[in-house]
């Protein structure tokens, strides 16, 4: 049986120096059913002449647009594929990426999008490092804290985009984060542990040159999704951006006359920003990288049916963990308080009819915890309550998704 058609859209504007590598990375994929559309914004460099070498295998449209998001949406609406992706004209796919995406959807047909691992590359295309932020899906972290999904590895179901809406054309820096949040709040996102794409880093790249304008856009986008005036994610990204701006201004104002004062002020700004960022990253959700859960754990699940299944373990040998109890809330509504034994546990929590088929924002508060580490400038101490394994609905989401599609 032939596989589904995959449409790749490349938005382009005066990226002739990179676009050949982008095109080659798409056309060299070992998956046979790929449609490739390049939506060019009217480039005045060598882009058209480069694309001409691939004219028989590429749909090339060059006309003015209203920005990158508008160009991508135009390409998506022209697409014939049931699976869609976009690849910027300075980035590349890795071999086997499209096939891996198709296989990901085959494993989880309910997924609204799939994503994988990737690399950061330099201007010449040499690998700098793995994109260090990628991890299996953590919806709370995606919505409130961090865009840890590398866009160059993401593939969407077209019917899902028809349901949740295409890219927000008012967004120029955060449209990939926004669309993943909108999909993740309604459909599962499937993580693929394979290397699938590369992000090219250089000073002129849009993501790295957005500055204050990018942060303002990000703030508005996160406010809409979280309902918070100051979401934790904007504090992190804001400090990462503004501390560099503040240091540059101090350098310009003081370096020539008061160099020691300038260096001291910049050190304090960098230290303060780093401490605040580290504290928020480690503590805001209450879930640590080694899978310990804190005194309060926040978690999100896309819509599902049935009961809530919470899996974890209470380590033996720590007397204080005996008679551990977990108080669980969903969307501000108490679901009960549950005793968990020492060792592995799997709580099955009844969900009221009003919350069936709804996005769940969970808060799990433990009655007992221990403090590990020491209080220091590095903020190494933490309060831990149990080992976290997973939270899920006990009924698959396909039925819900099928109902949603049928009612559109």
Secondary structure, 3 states (H helix, E strand, C coil): CCCCCEEEEEEECCCHHHHHHHHHHHHCCCCCCEEEEEEECCCCCCHHHHHHCCCCCCEEEECCCCCHHHHHHHHHHHCCCCEEEECCCCCEECCCHHHHHHHHHHHCCCCCEEEEEEEEECCCCCEEEECCCCCCCCHHHHHHCCCCCCHHHCEEEHHHHHHHCCCCCCCCCCHHHHHHHHHHCCCCEEEEEEEEEEEECCCCCHHHHCHHHHHHHHHHHHHHHHCCCCCHHHHHHHHHHHHHHHHHHHHHHHCCCCHHHHHHHHHHHHHHHHHHHHHHHHHCCCECCCCEEECEEEEEECCCEEEEEEEEEECCCCHHHCCEEEEEEECCEEEEEEEECCEEEEEEECCCHHHCCCCEEEEEEECCCEEECCCCCCCCCEEEEEEEEEEEEEECCHHHHHHHHHCC
